[in-house]
Amino acid sequence: MKSVVVTGASTGIGLGVVKVLIQNGYRVFGSVRKQADAERLKANFGDAFTPLIFDVTDEAAVQAAAEQVRSELGGETLFGLVNNAGVATPAPIMHQPIADFRSQMEINLVGQLIVSQAFIPLLGADRTLSGKPGRIVNMSSVSGKRGSPFVGAYVASKHALEGLSETMRIELMLYGIDVIIVGPGAVATPIWDKAEQVDLTPYQNSDYLEAAVKLQKFLVEDGRKGYPPEKVGEVVLRALTATRPRVRYSVVPNALKNWVIPSLLPKRLMDLILAKALGFKK
């Protein structure tokens, strides 16, 4: 049975990826941060799922998890690593607490590197293992290719992850390990319930309050109409198994409207469209 490690497996996209992989006969090692989540997922998926308890920014815990996976692989290579764990803490850049900005960069970027460094040997860099080299799928976003207001830290982390992935893909050719980016748009996950509850009172006296209220409403409505997480899981499966995978897969609902046209329009025009929608005034 082929084995894949998935980070951020407890909910949302990560859980969708886990479901699709297990349905297709894979054994999944899924990272969670809480024992309760580990027990819940183990009860749901049985022997096909092995929980790994770590925070992606905790180097020692990640390395210990890699050693656990190594021992259970029995000398075989790991088929895939899906770097999915991530967070978004919205705020206007002018008012974003630096601690929040740093935290998002640590989790969404540095954490992906920590996990990758720990598992790259199991994917084939350790030549004492038997089996074909595995693949890494880095979960980016539409935000990895274009900016959006009020999620500057998240956008910065995803742009950086895309660049890191490009470098990793070239460097890891030495070992035959491929690196593929998956960039989802709106996905219907519990994150949108949390978005609706985001406290906007810190911006009560800010020029951004009106725009923040508008954007919050739009994101909640748009997110709930997004793809199910399993749709992203299917694309991850394709990235892991395709004979000649793309370097990047976009998974965007209403792709013509939400991805193709915005990508073709001049950036200044897109800026004006967004500014008008949010009620920004010069």
N, C-alpha and C positions, 0 to 999 in steps of 0.2 A: 504494500500500500504506500503510495506517495504521500509525503508529508509537507505541509505548508505552515509557516508561522504567520499569524495575523495579529498586529498590535491594535489596541483600542477595540477589542472584540465584544465588549459588553452590550453596546447599543448601536443604533444607527447604521451607518455604512459598514462598519466593522462586523456587526452581527449579520448583516445581509451577505457579506462576503463569506462568513463562516457557514451560513446555511447553504449557499450555492455550492461551495467546495465539498461539504459533507454529502450533499445530495448527489454529487458526481463521483463519490467514492474516495475522496481524499481524507487523510487523517489531518486534523488541524490542532496546532498548538496555539491557543489564543491568549493574548495578554489582557489582564484586567488589573485594577488597583485594589479591589475589595474582595475579601474572602467570600462574602455573600454572593457576589457576582460569579465567582469561580464555581461555587456550589450550584447556583441556578443553571449555569450553562452546562455543567457536567451532568446534572439531572436531565436536562433537555436533550442532550446529544449523545450521552452515554460514552462508550469506549472510543468513538470516533473523535472525541474532543478531549484534549489535555490542557487544563488551565495553567497559565504561567502568571504569577503575581508579581508585577513590578510596575514602577513608574519609569517611563522612557528616559527621564533625565537622571535616573539613579544608576550610575555606571556599574557599581558592584552588583546590584540586583539584576541588571540586564545580563551581565557576564555569568552570574550564577544560573540564570534561566538558559543561557546558551549551553552551558555545561550539562544541564538537565536534558535538554533536547539531544545533545551529542550522545549521551548515554543511552537514550531511548532509540536512537537511529541505528545503533548496532553496527557502526562502521560504514554506513551508507551516507550519501550526500543528501542534503535538504533540497527538496524540489523547488520551493519558493519561499520568499519573504515578502509580506505585504505590509509596508510601512503606512499605517492608516491613522494612528493616534494623532489627535490634534484638538486645538481649542480656538475659540474666537471670543474676544472680549471687546465689544464695540465701543467706540468713543471718537469724537472729533480729535484729530491729531493735536490740535491746539490745547486740548484739555486732557489728553490721554496720560494717566499716571505712568511714569517711566517704569515703575515696577511691573505694571500690567503689560507694557510693551515688551520688556525683557522676558517676562514669563512666556508670552506667546512665541517669541523667537526661540527660547530654550526648548519648549515642547515641540513646536511645529518644525523646527529646523535642526537644532543641535541634538534633540532627542532622536531624530531619524538617523543622524550620523552615528550616535552611540549604538543604536540597535544594529545598524548595518555593519559597523566594525566588529561587533560581537558575533554576528552570524555569517559574515562573508567566508570565514574558513569552512563552515559547514556546507556552504553553497558550492564549494569546489576549490577554494584557494588552498585548503589543506589537501595536498595531493596523495596523502595516505588513505583517504576515503575512496570507496568504490562507488561507481555510478556517474551519470552525466552531471555536468555543472547545472546549478539551478538558476533561477531568475529572481530579480528584485522588482517589485511593483511599488513605486512611490505615489501615494495618493496626494495629488495636487488639487486644483480647483480651477474654475473659470478665473478666479482671482489670481491665479498664477500667471495669467497672460494679460490682464488689464486691471486697472485700479477702480476702486469703488469708494464712495464717501463713507466715513465713520467706521471703516474696518481696515484702516491703514496698517496696523501691526500685522493683521492676518494676511493682507495683500503682500506686504513686504516679506513675510515668512514664506509664502507660497511662491513668490517670484524667486526667492533665494533657493528654495527647494528644487525648482525647475533647473536653475543653473547648476546646483550640486549634482542633480541627476545626470545632466549632460556630461559633466566631468567623470562621474562614476562609470557611466556607460563606456566611455573610451578607455579609462584605466583598467576596468575589470575585463576587458577583452583579452587581457593577458591570461586569464583563467577560464575564458569561455562563459563568463557570467554576464547575462544581459540585464540591462536596467531599463525599465519601461515606466512612463508616466501615465497615470489616469487622471483626467481633469473633469470632475463632475460639475454640473450646474446645480439647479435646485433639486434637492432630494427630500422626500417626505420623511423626516425623522423627528424624534422628540425634542430636538434642539429648537424647533420653532415654537413649541409650547413655552420653553424658557425665554425665547426672544420676546414673546408677548408680555412677559413679566419683568423685563429689564427696567430697572428704576431710572427714570429720566430726570428725577429731581435735581441731580447735580448740575443739570444744564438749565435749571429754571430761570436763571438770570442771564443765560447765554444767548447770543444771536443765533445759535444753532438749534434752539429748542424746537421751533416750528418744523424745521427740516427733519429733525430726529424723529418727531412724532409721525410725520408722513412716511419716512423710510421704514420705521418699525412696522407700521401697518402694511406697507407694500411687501416687506420681506416675509412677514407671517403668512399673508395670503398667497404669495408666490411659492413659498416653501411647502405649504400644505398641498399645492397642486403639482409638486415635483414628482420625479420618478420614485418608485419604491426602492429601498436600499438593495433589494435583490437584483435590480436592473444593473446597478454598478457592479454587483458581485459577478454577474454574467460576463461583463466586460473584463473584469479582473481575471476570470477563468480563461477567457480568450487570450489575454495578454500572456498568461502563464503557459499556454499550450499551443499557440499558433506556430506553424512552421517558420513563417517569416513575420514576426510581430512588428507592428508599427512602433516608432519610438514614443509616440504619444497618442492616447485615445481620449477624445472628448465625449462626454456623456451628458448631453444638454437637452432638456425638454424644449419643444418648439425651436429646434436648432436654427432654422432659418432666421427667425426673429431675434432669438436670444444669443446667437453665436456668430452665424455667418455674416449677417448684415452689419452688426456692430464691429466685427473684425475688419470689414472692408471700408467702413466710413472713416473719414479723417478724424483723428483724435480730438481736434479742437471742436468739431461738430458734435461729437459724442459728449464732450464736456458741456457744451451749451444745452444739449437736450436734457442731460441730468440736472444741470443747474436750474433750468426752467421748471422741471418736474418737482424739484425740492423747494422752489420759491426763493432761491438765492437772489440777492440784489447787489448791484455794484455800488 
